[in-house]
Amino acid sequence: MAVGLDLDTMTRSSLPPQEVVPMTMAEQDTDAMRAFRRLDDDSASVRLRATLAVGTDPDPRFVDGLVERCAIEPEFSVRDMLTWALTRHPVSLTLPRLLGELRSERAQARSQALHTLSKIGDRQAWPAVTRELLTDADDEVARAAWRAAVVLVPEGEEHGLADVLASRLGRGGRETRLSLSRALVALGETIVPALRTAAEDRDPQVREHAVATERLLRDPDAGFGFAVEEAKRIVALGGSGREGD
Protein backbone atom coordinates (compact mmCIF):
# COMPACT_ATOMS: atom_id res chain seq x y z
CA MET A 1 0.00 0.00 0.00
CA ALA A 2 2.84 2.34 0.94
CA VAL A 3 4.67 1.52 -2.29
CA GLY A 4 1.49 2.14 -4.25
CA LEU A 5 1.10 5.52 -2.65
CA ASP A 6 4.69 6.41 -3.40
CA LEU A 7 4.27 5.41 -7.01
CA ASP A 8 1.05 7.39 -7.24
CA THR A 9 2.76 10.40 -5.77
CA MET A 10 5.69 10.00 -8.12
CA THR A 11 3.34 9.71 -11.07
CA ARG A 12 1.46 12.87 -10.15
CA SER A 13 4.68 14.80 -9.52
CA SER A 14 5.99 13.81 -12.93
CA LEU A 15 3.02 15.34 -14.73
CA PRO A 16 3.56 18.77 -16.30
CA PRO A 17 2.01 21.67 -14.37
CA GLN A 18 -1.54 22.51 -15.37
CA GLU A 19 -1.60 25.26 -17.98
CA VAL A 20 -3.71 28.40 -17.41
CA VAL A 21 -6.03 28.66 -20.35
CA PRO A 22 -6.77 32.30 -21.29
CA MET A 23 -10.39 33.40 -21.56
CA THR A 24 -11.89 33.05 -24.97
CA MET A 25 -13.32 36.08 -26.76
CA ALA A 26 -16.79 34.77 -25.99
CA GLU A 27 -16.00 34.66 -22.26
CA GLN A 28 -14.52 38.16 -22.39
CA ASP A 29 -17.61 39.40 -24.20
CA THR A 30 -19.78 37.80 -21.54
CA ASP A 31 -17.95 39.69 -18.76
CA ALA A 32 -18.10 42.97 -20.66
CA MET A 33 -21.77 42.59 -21.50
CA ARG A 34 -22.59 41.61 -17.93
CA ALA A 35 -21.06 44.87 -16.69
CA PHE A 36 -22.82 46.85 -19.39
CA ARG A 37 -26.22 45.34 -18.58
CA ARG A 38 -25.83 46.41 -14.95
CA LEU A 39 -26.18 50.03 -16.08
CA ASP A 40 -29.94 49.38 -15.83
CA ASP A 41 -29.80 47.94 -12.31
CA ASP A 42 -32.20 49.37 -9.70
CA SER A 43 -29.29 50.08 -7.33
CA ALA A 44 -27.34 53.29 -7.93
CA SER A 45 -24.21 51.76 -6.36
CA VAL A 46 -24.38 48.82 -8.78
CA ARG A 47 -24.80 51.20 -11.71
CA LEU A 48 -21.85 53.22 -10.49
CA ARG A 49 -19.58 50.16 -10.31
CA ALA A 50 -20.81 48.97 -13.70
CA THR A 51 -20.03 52.32 -15.30
CA LEU A 52 -16.58 52.29 -13.73
CA ALA A 53 -15.98 48.82 -15.20
CA VAL A 54 -17.15 49.87 -18.66
CA GLY A 55 -14.97 52.97 -18.59
CA THR A 56 -11.95 51.09 -17.27
CA ASP A 57 -12.05 48.75 -20.25
CA PRO A 58 -13.41 50.93 -23.10
CA ASP A 59 -15.32 49.17 -25.86
CA PRO A 60 -16.68 51.04 -28.91
CA ARG A 61 -19.81 48.89 -28.84
CA PHE A 62 -20.92 50.53 -25.61
CA VAL A 63 -20.74 54.20 -26.67
CA ASP A 64 -24.36 54.42 -27.80
CA GLY A 65 -25.59 52.77 -24.62
CA LEU A 66 -23.55 55.08 -22.39
CA VAL A 67 -24.92 58.15 -24.14
CA GLU A 68 -28.47 56.82 -23.95
CA ARG A 69 -28.06 56.12 -20.23
CA CYS A 70 -26.92 59.71 -19.65
CA ALA A 71 -30.34 60.93 -20.77
CA ILE A 72 -32.24 58.97 -18.11
CA GLU A 73 -29.81 58.32 -15.22
CA PRO A 74 -31.31 59.88 -12.06
CA GLU A 75 -28.19 59.90 -9.84
CA PHE A 76 -25.67 62.71 -10.25
CA SER A 77 -22.68 60.56 -9.22
CA VAL A 78 -23.56 57.93 -11.81
CA ARG A 79 -24.07 60.58 -14.52
CA ASP A 80 -20.64 61.98 -13.71
CA MET A 81 -19.15 58.50 -14.01
CA LEU A 82 -20.94 58.02 -17.34
CA THR A 83 -19.28 61.19 -18.58
CA TRP A 84 -15.92 59.88 -17.43
CA ALA A 85 -16.53 56.55 -19.18
CA LEU A 86 -17.34 58.38 -22.42
CA THR A 87 -14.15 60.44 -22.21
CA ARG A 88 -12.27 57.13 -22.17
CA HIS A 89 -13.51 56.30 -25.67
CA PRO A 90 -12.22 57.76 -28.96
CA VAL A 91 -13.51 61.23 -29.76
CA SER A 92 -14.29 60.08 -33.29
CA LEU A 93 -16.97 57.81 -31.80
CA THR A 94 -18.30 59.93 -28.95
CA LEU A 95 -18.44 63.36 -30.58
CA PRO A 96 -21.04 62.63 -33.30
CA ARG A 97 -23.26 60.79 -30.83
CA LEU A 98 -23.11 63.60 -28.26
CA LEU A 99 -23.78 66.28 -30.86
CA GLY A 100 -26.93 64.41 -31.82
CA GLU A 101 -28.11 64.56 -28.21
CA LEU A 102 -28.04 68.36 -28.28
CA ARG A 103 -31.18 68.20 -30.43
CA SER A 104 -33.00 65.89 -28.02
CA GLU A 105 -36.37 66.87 -26.57
CA ARG A 106 -35.12 65.61 -23.19
CA ALA A 107 -33.54 68.38 -21.17
CA GLN A 108 -31.28 65.93 -19.32
CA ALA A 109 -30.00 64.51 -22.59
CA ARG A 110 -29.02 68.00 -23.73
CA SER A 111 -27.46 69.06 -20.44
CA GLN A 112 -25.48 65.86 -19.96
CA ALA A 113 -24.22 65.91 -23.55
CA LEU A 114 -23.04 69.49 -23.07
CA HIS A 115 -21.36 68.55 -19.79
CA THR A 116 -19.56 65.65 -21.47
CA LEU A 117 -18.49 67.82 -24.41
CA SER A 118 -16.98 70.30 -21.96
CA LYS A 119 -14.97 67.48 -20.38
CA ILE A 120 -13.79 66.14 -23.75
CA GLY A 121 -12.81 69.69 -24.75
CA ASP A 122 -12.68 69.13 -28.50
CA ARG A 123 -13.38 72.45 -30.25
CA GLN A 124 -14.98 70.70 -33.19
CA ALA A 125 -18.08 70.80 -31.00
CA TRP A 126 -18.12 74.61 -30.78
CA PRO A 127 -20.54 75.27 -33.69
CA ALA A 128 -23.12 73.03 -32.00
CA VAL A 129 -23.18 75.19 -28.84
CA THR A 130 -25.81 77.47 -30.30
CA ARG A 131 -27.48 80.58 -28.98
CA GLU A 132 -30.59 78.43 -28.57
CA LEU A 133 -28.74 76.22 -26.09
CA LEU A 134 -27.10 79.16 -24.33
CA THR A 135 -30.57 80.63 -23.76
CA ASP A 136 -32.37 77.32 -23.17
CA ALA A 137 -35.45 77.64 -20.96
CA ASP A 138 -34.20 74.80 -18.75
CA ASP A 139 -31.69 76.11 -16.21
CA GLU A 140 -29.62 72.91 -16.15
CA VAL A 141 -29.26 72.92 -19.92
CA ALA A 142 -28.35 76.61 -19.99
CA ARG A 143 -25.79 76.19 -17.20
CA ALA A 144 -24.18 73.24 -18.96
CA ALA A 145 -24.11 75.23 -22.20
CA TRP A 146 -22.40 78.17 -20.48
CA ARG A 147 -19.72 75.90 -19.03
CA ALA A 148 -19.18 74.14 -22.34
CA ALA A 149 -19.05 77.40 -24.27
CA VAL A 150 -16.23 78.94 -22.26
CA VAL A 151 -14.19 75.75 -22.70
CA LEU A 152 -14.82 75.36 -26.43
CA VAL A 153 -14.95 78.97 -27.69
CA PRO A 154 -12.25 79.59 -30.32
CA GLU A 155 -9.83 82.45 -29.96
CA GLY A 156 -11.35 85.64 -31.31
CA GLU A 157 -14.98 84.70 -30.61
CA GLU A 158 -14.97 85.44 -26.88
CA HIS A 159 -16.53 88.89 -27.33
CA GLY A 160 -19.60 87.52 -29.12
CA LEU A 161 -20.00 84.83 -26.49
CA ALA A 162 -19.72 87.43 -23.74
CA ASP A 163 -22.57 89.41 -25.29
CA VAL A 164 -24.83 86.36 -25.41
CA LEU A 165 -24.02 85.37 -21.83
CA ALA A 166 -24.49 88.91 -20.57
CA SER A 167 -27.99 88.90 -22.07
CA ARG A 168 -28.85 86.26 -19.45
CA LEU A 169 -27.81 88.36 -16.45
CA GLY A 170 -30.48 88.45 -13.78
CA ARG A 171 -31.84 85.05 -14.74
CA GLY A 172 -32.83 82.39 -12.23
CA GLY A 173 -31.88 81.74 -8.64
CA ARG A 174 -28.57 81.94 -6.84
CA GLU A 175 -27.01 78.79 -8.34
CA THR A 176 -27.95 79.76 -11.87
CA ARG A 177 -26.60 83.28 -11.42
CA LEU A 178 -23.41 81.96 -9.88
CA SER A 179 -22.90 79.61 -12.83
CA LEU A 180 -23.37 82.48 -15.26
CA SER A 181 -20.99 84.76 -13.36
CA ARG A 182 -18.34 82.05 -13.30
CA ALA A 183 -18.71 81.48 -17.03
CA LEU A 184 -18.39 85.20 -17.74
CA VAL A 185 -15.39 85.63 -15.44
CA ALA A 186 -13.68 82.72 -17.20
CA LEU A 187 -13.68 84.83 -20.38
CA GLY A 188 -11.62 87.54 -18.72
CA GLU A 189 -11.52 91.24 -19.54
CA THR A 190 -13.47 90.79 -22.76
CA ILE A 191 -16.68 90.75 -20.68
CA VAL A 192 -16.27 94.27 -19.28
CA PRO A 193 -18.12 96.19 -22.05
CA ALA A 194 -21.08 93.82 -21.86
CA LEU A 195 -21.16 94.09 -18.06
CA ARG A 196 -21.01 97.88 -18.17
CA THR A 197 -23.96 97.94 -20.55
CA ALA A 198 -25.94 95.54 -18.35
CA ALA A 199 -25.14 97.67 -15.29
CA GLU A 200 -27.26 100.42 -16.85
CA ASP A 201 -30.24 98.13 -17.48
CA ARG A 202 -33.67 99.20 -16.24
CA ASP A 203 -34.10 95.91 -14.39
CA PRO A 204 -32.43 96.11 -10.94
CA GLN A 205 -31.88 92.31 -10.95
CA VAL A 206 -29.82 92.62 -14.13
CA ARG A 207 -27.88 95.58 -12.75
CA GLU A 208 -27.10 93.78 -9.51
CA HIS A 209 -25.95 90.66 -11.29
CA ALA A 210 -23.76 92.65 -13.68
CA VAL A 211 -22.12 94.60 -10.86
CA ALA A 212 -21.58 91.43 -8.79
CA THR A 213 -19.98 89.69 -11.77
CA GLU A 214 -17.56 92.56 -12.36
CA ARG A 215 -16.71 92.50 -8.66
CA LEU A 216 -15.84 88.80 -9.02
CA LEU A 217 -13.72 89.55 -12.08
CA ARG A 218 -11.75 92.14 -10.12
CA ASP A 219 -11.56 90.13 -6.90
CA PRO A 220 -12.17 86.39 -7.40
CA ASP A 221 -11.45 85.69 -3.72
CA ALA A 222 -14.29 87.94 -2.55
CA GLY A 223 -16.91 85.22 -3.03
CA PHE A 224 -20.21 85.44 -4.87
CA GLY A 225 -22.31 86.15 -1.78
CA PHE A 226 -20.19 89.13 -0.82
CA ALA A 227 -20.19 90.41 -4.41
CA VAL A 228 -23.97 90.18 -4.59
CA GLU A 229 -24.49 92.07 -1.32
CA GLU A 230 -22.05 94.74 -2.43
CA ALA A 231 -23.83 94.99 -5.79
CA LYS A 232 -27.20 95.40 -4.07
CA ARG A 233 -25.82 98.27 -2.01
CA ILE A 234 -24.38 99.98 -5.06
CA VAL A 235 -27.55 99.59 -7.12
CA ALA A 236 -29.71 100.80 -4.23
CA LEU A 237 -27.60 103.94 -4.07
CA GLY A 238 -28.08 104.48 -7.77
CA GLY A 239 -24.59 103.49 -8.86
CA SER A 240 -23.44 101.20 -11.65
CA GLY A 241 -20.35 99.77 -10.04
CA ARG A 242 -17.93 101.84 -12.11
CA GLU A 243 -15.06 103.65 -10.54
CA GLY A 244 -16.33 106.89 -9.05
CA ASP A 245 -19.95 105.77 -8.65
Buried (B, 14 or more C-beta within 10 A) or exposed (E): EEEEEEEEEEEEEEEEEEEEEEEEEEEEEEEBEEBBEBBEEEEBEBBBBBBBBBBEEBBEEBBEBBBBBBBEBEEEEBBBBBBBBBBBBEBEBBBEBBBEBBEBEBBBBBBBBBBBBBBBEBEEBBEBBEEEBBBBEBBBBBBBBBBBBBBBBEEEEBEEBBBBBBBBBBBBEEEBBBBBBBBBBBBEEBBBEBBBBBBEBEEEEBBBBBBBBBBBBEEEEEEBEBBBBBBBEBBEEEBBBEEEE
